Structures are given as C-alpha cells and as structure tokens.
C-alpha cells in the first residue's frame, strides 16, 4: 500500500471525514509533501481537497505549492484550481508561488 492508496482509502472511510474536513492549509500541505512518490502528490491533494469542509482555498494551494515536489507544482495547480472556492478573489496567493514558466503553463487553469 503506497501513500496515495492509503490517503484514498482513508478518504473513502466515513470515520475519517471529520479529519479531512478540517485540514488547515499547513496540515494539508504537510500531508501532500509526505507522499513518497512525488508524481502522486497532485492526485493525493485532489482526493483530500474534495473532502474539505468549506472547500479548498487558495491558501491551501499556496501552502501546498511551497511544500510539494518542484517537478509537480504545475500539475498541482492543474488538479486543484478547478476545485478552489476562492480562486477569483485570491489567486494572487497561488501566482506568487509560481515561477515564470509555471505561470505560463498554468495560466488557463487560473482563469
């Protein structure tokens, strides 16, 4: 059982709903960063984001970008931006975390 499978399994268990629902941006980012297979980090983040009470915020995404594997930051934005409840109001929090190249390749995700 790898890290992603464990997160997906726990996220599907109603006993864990309250844990996932209340994840702070820092806790959310910490869990994503500990996913051992870096290419699974965006998928793990997406699974957890769907369980957050009140929805995923730009603050969650920003914190996650700071902690996630550099090679998968654009993929993280691609997976998470559509789930973000405050993207239009606070996308600057995400954009300031991105390199110039990442801004170019995620531009359509952040509209």
Beta strands, then each sheet from edge to edge (+ up, - down):
end
